[in-house]
Amino acid sequence: MELPLVVGVDGSNGSLHAVDWAVDEAVRHGLPLRLVYASLWERYEGVAPETSPERPSEQLLAEHIVGAAVERARQRNRDVKIATDTIPADAVSALLEEGRHAAALVTGSRGRGELRGLLLGSVGLAVSARAQCPVIVVRGDPAGLAGTHGRILLGAGEPEACGEAVRFAFREAEARGCTLDVVRAWRRPAYEPPVHRAAAQEPARQHEEQASAVLDALLAGVTADHPGVRTSRTTVEGSARRVLVHRSAAADLVILGSRHRSGPFGLQLGRVSHTLLHHAACPVAVVPQPG
């Protein structure tokens, strides 16, 4: 049985964009779609008496939101298999549980009720940091959302943190028939002593060669499994966050690897993932690395 692509819906514009993106993704990979609405309405409003013909307003809202999402998905592609569920739980907990049995989770960049001006809602951020499956936050400009660039961008982190992200990226590029850009950013350590210009070229070359070696380690074996995928390898001097945000303007999807790590406020994302989720010009996929 194929695992579904799970979409969190809440009636917001962001979740509607997520539904559109997920329908196209389900078609590309031949996956069923599962639309999920989560709310604690039962806890706050109680359950209407059986003798009453009226149902709680939040329950009616949930049914309307899910029904509208289903209709939108069917209008985009009627061949996609669609299942729905309304879960009496907070959105983060519900999606994390759904992620245990999902090919991937898809969310909008901001949900219903999020403050205007927020770049990324709290649900998308929390789910990206904690889910056991890939999480795609659907955000960006119209070209990035429409997927018209024909390019996927893979941010090449350390090999121990993004092996699954590399495999995810190749599968995605293969399904789309597009180019996969693999980018590794590097920087010279700030503590290197100043030297004259001619001598400074050698340390820079060493750092660039180290970045190229990381790409070799990441791609070893995977390219052979996907011979039809066109790849472009690039090493760039600079901040990974700035390099990837800039290059996201010419991509249909940015893919990043992530290892769950604990901090003073619980599980947290790395700085690169956090920045891309807030500022990328196209959807962002965060792919967890097991272990």
N, C-alpha and C positions, 0 to 999 in steps of 0.2 A: 504494500500500500504506500503510495507516494505521500510524503509529507506536504501539507498545504503551505501556501504563502499567506501569512496572517497579517491583516491590516487592522489597525486601531482606528475606529471611526467615532466621531463625536459631533458631526454636523458642521464643523468649522470649514473655512475655505481650504485650510491646510490639509485636513483629512480628505477632502474631495480630490485635491491634487494627488494625494497618496493613493486613493482608489484608482484614479486614472493610470498612474505609473505602475501600480501593482497588476492591473489587468494586462497591460502590455508585457510586463515581466512574466506573468503566468503563461501568456501565449508563447513567448520565446522559449520557455523551458518546459512547456507541457504540464504545468502544475495546476492543481485546484486552488481556488481562492476561498479564504475564510475571513469574513467580516465580523469584527468583534466590537461591541459597545460595552463599556464597563462603567458602573456607577454604584454608589452606596445609597441609592434612593430608598431601598427597602429599610435601611437602618434609620433614616431620618423621617420618612413619611409613614412607615408602617404599611401593613397590607390592608387593602380595603375589605370591609365585611363582605361575606359571600352574598348577603341579601342585597347589597348595594350594586346598582348597575354601573356605577362610576368606578374608574380605576385611578390610581394616583397619577397626578399630572406628569411626574418624571417618567413613569412607566409608559405613558402615551408618547412622551417626547422620545424615549428610547426606541419605541416601535417605529415612529416616524423617521428617525435618523437612520436606522438600519434599513428600513424599506426604501428610503431615498437613495442610500448608498448602493443597494442591490440594483435598483432601476438604472442608476448611472453606470454601473459596471456592465449591465446587460446592453445598454445603448452603445457602449464602447466596443464590446465583443460578446455576442450572444452564445458563442461556443464554449466559453469558460465555465467550468463547473463552480458553483458558488454555494457555500454554506454560511450560516450566520449564527451568532449567539449573543445573548445579552447576559452579562455576568454581574452579580451583585457584589462587587469588590472595587477597590480603588484601581484606577487605570494602570498604574505601574505594576502592582501585584498581579493583576489579571494578565497583562501582556507577558510578564516574566514567566508565569506559569504556562501560558500558551506557547512560549518559546521553547519549552522542553520538547514539544512535539511539532515543530514547525521547520520548514526549509529555511525560512527567514521571517523576520518581523519588519513591517513597514509602517512608519508613522509620518504624520505631517510635521512641519517645523514648529507650528504653534497650534495649541488646541483651543476649543471653545472656553472662553472665560480667561484666557491668558491676557496679561496686560499688554495693551497696544505699545509697540516699540520694542518688545522683547525679540531678540534675534532667534532664540531657540527656547521652546517651552520646557518646563521641568520634566514632563513625562518623557519626551524624546531623549533628554540628557540622561535621566536615570536609567532608562531601558538600555540605552547604548552602553552604559558603563557596566551593566550587570547581567545582560542576557547571555544565555548559553549558545545562541545561534546568531548568525549575522543579523545586523539591524541596519535598515536603510532609512535614513531621514530624508524625506522628499522636500527639497528646498532649491532655491536658485532662480536664475532669470528664465524667461520664456524659452530661449534656445536650449538651455541646459535641461529644463523640464521636458521639452519635446524630444530630446535626444537626436538633434540634427547634426551634431558635429562629427559623428562617426569615429569617436575616439574615447577610450577609457583611460583614466589616469590611476596608476598604482603608486602610492607612496611607499618606497622601499625602506622599511625600518630595519631593525636588527633581525637576523635570520631566526633566532629563537622566539621571536614575538610575532612573526607574520608569515609563517609557512602556509597556514590555512588561507590567509588573505591572498597569497600568490595563486593558489589553486582556484580560489573563488574568482579571481580576476581573469584567469585564462578561460575558465568555463563561461564567464560572462562575455568576454570578447569573442569567443567561438560562437556562442548563441546569437550574438548581434552581427557577426561578420565584420567586425570593425578592428581598428588598430589599437593595440595595447601599449600605452606609454608607461615605461617603468622609470621612475625618477628617484635618484638618491642624492640628497643634499649633504654637503660636507662643509665644515668650517675649521680653520686653523685655530688651535688653542690660543686663548688670550694671553697665556703666560709665556709664549715663545718670545725670546729676547729679540729686540729689533736688530736687523742686520742690513747691509747695503743691498740694493735691488737685485744684483746678479745672484748673490747667495740666497736670497729669499725665494727664488724660483724653485730650488730643490725641495725644501719642506712642503711647499704647495703641491708639487708633483707627487710627493709621497702620500699626502692626504687624499689627493684625487685617485691615486692608484689603490689606496685602501678602500675608497668608496666603490671603485670598479670591482674590486675583489668581493665586496659584499653582494653586489649585483650578481656576480658569477655564482656565489654560493646559493643565493635565493632562487635563481632560475635553473640551476643544474637539475636535469632530469625532467623538469616540468615542461620545458619547450618541446622535448621529444614526444611527450604525450599529446601535444596539441600542435602538430606540424602545420596546420592551416592558419594559425593565428599569426598575424603580422605584429612584430614587436619592435619598439623603439626604445633603446636604452640610453639614459642620459645621467651624467653626474654633474651637479651644479654647486658652485660655491655659494653659500648663503644659508639663511635660516630656513629650515624645512617648512615651517609654518607659512612664511611669506612666499617661498617658491611654489608650494602646492596651491595656496589660495590664488596666486596669480595664474597658474596654469589651469586651474579649474574653469576659467572663463572659456576655454576651448575644449572642454570635456563634457561628456554626457553623464559620467559617474566617476566619483573619486572613491577609491578603495583603500582602506587603512587596516593594518593589523593591530590587535590590542591584546594585552594580557591584563586580566583583572588584578588590580592592586588596591590594597587597603590604605586609607589615610585617616586623619582625625575625624572626618565626616563620613566614613564608610568607604565603599568601593568607588574608585575614581578613575576617570579617563586620563590618559597622558595629555600633555600640552598641545601636541600636534592635532590629535583627534578633537580635542575640545575647540581649538581654533577653527578647524575646518567645518565642524558642525554648526558653528556660528556664522561663518563668513564665506563658505564656498559658493561659487556661482552655479552649482549643479548639485544633484542629489549626492549624498555621502553614505557609503557603506562601511560600517565598522564590523570587522570580522574577528571574533575572539579566538585566541590560540589556546587549545586545551592544555591543562597542566600548568 
